[in-house]
Amino acid sequence: MITALTGFAILLLIIVVVRVPIAFAMGLVGFFGFAYLQGLGFDNFMDFRWNGALSMASKRVIDTAQEYSLSVIPLFILMGNFVTKSGLSQELYAASNAFLGHRKGGLAMATVVACGGFSAICGSSLATSATMAKVAMPPMRKYGYSDSLATATIAAGGSLGILIPPSVILVIYGLLTETSIRELFAAGFIPGLLGILLYLLAVRYVVWRNPASGPCGDKLTWPERFKALSGVWGVLTLFIIVMGGIYLGIFTPTEAAGIGAGGAFFIALARKSLSWASLFDILTDTGRTTTMLFGVVIGALIFSNFINRAGLPADLLAFVQGLEVSPMVVILVILGVYIVLGMVFESLSMLLLTVPIFFPLVQSLGFDLVWFGIVVVVVTEISLITPPVGMNVFVLSAVLRDVKASTIFKGVTPFWCADIIRLILVTLIPAISLFLPELLYRN
């Protein structure tokens, strides 16, 4: 256990102080840690016994590159890029605004709903935040919304992208823990809707405290509302086909990702939003993002081999059992660790560092890994909007250069408080996450 904890401390030191990319940091620490456990010192680097560590690392690289289920990642990323390019975010915002914009804080509430809908197709929190900032910020400024409320709704709404399926984070969690991806997608649906509802209540709270921060917009007639609603047919059709096909067992998540990417491509063609240059940019961006994610996953798997070989999960379980505390107390401690780490690490790094350590313990305590995956993603969402490393906040600061990060952090306080409420509900009431998986797949 001491060896594994030492390796973990070295890993944190390399990432935080030396600023080595997390993929290389996890891979290097995992490789040398694995070799050290075989009795190798650094004075005999050419010893043939290094072959064990080399074989382990090379096997992880080859197996990951050849893993069929991992093809779901580039396909969902490609689908999100096509959706972004086709301009569907504008239609989503227009439809949401048509029904909510005339209320106090209505434009902010419309932004939350549009972020939820867009993230259901895009699957990326950062992309959702960056895209919706360009769409939602101008009309909110036009009607005199405060910058803190306007930017906070975009940052918080964007965080829904890692939970509402299809979610790349859920795919990676499923691969790390060998958990059913379609069950994870089903489990994330209701907590995602709960997040939207709580964010809407957070907006209402802000405008109740300060009505001037979210004035009413224009009220549209019912014909105008239905006309705006007709613009979202592409998103609705794509979501129903992709997620409905997965939920009903018509096709696998990988097949659904391929159908979704193809459907998004034809939608972009129909909207005449594609050119050869933009298609090249979409494909290169998809390849770049996929390569980055694959590198991080490979590094995490190598590091996972090291900590498993060092016996950290088993030692951690023995330590917890020796404390004689209830399993739920252990879960609460784990959540506390996540909240603290979220102040330092961005979401993907935090998940990949901790899941290989915690999931064997959680499984040994008798908890459902699908439920734990949703809990982990919800607590990870909090890190996207809390200081000092709120990635969604810094993305918005880069897109909206005239708004300070401190203004956004001040505005998101009610929203991460809403996330804390959701985290408590999802943790203490597992049925919120497990209702759909049990209804669709476990009966």
Secondary structure, DSSP 8 states (H G I E B T S, - for coil): -HHHHHHHHHHHHIIIII---HHHHHHHHHHHHHHHHTT--TT-TT-TTHHHHHHHHHHHHHHHHH-GGGGHHHHHHHHHHHHHHTTHHHHHHHHHHHHHTTSTTHHHHHHHHHHHHHHHHH--HHHHHHHHHHHHHHHHHHTT--HHHHHHHHHHHHGGGGTSSS-HHHHHHHHHHT--HHHHHHHHHHHHHHHHHHHHHHHHHHHHH-GGGS-------HHHHHHHHGGGHHHHHHHHHHHHHHHTTSS-HHHHHHHHHHHHHHHHHHTT---HHHHHHHHHHHHHHHHHHHHHHHHHHHHHHHHHHTTHHHHHHHHHHHHT--HHHHHHHHHHHHHHHTTTS-HHHHHHHHHHHHHHHHHHTT--HHHHHHHHHHHHHHHTTSSS--HHHHHHHHHSTTS-HHHHHHHTHHHHHHHHHHHHHHHH-THHHHHHHHHHT--
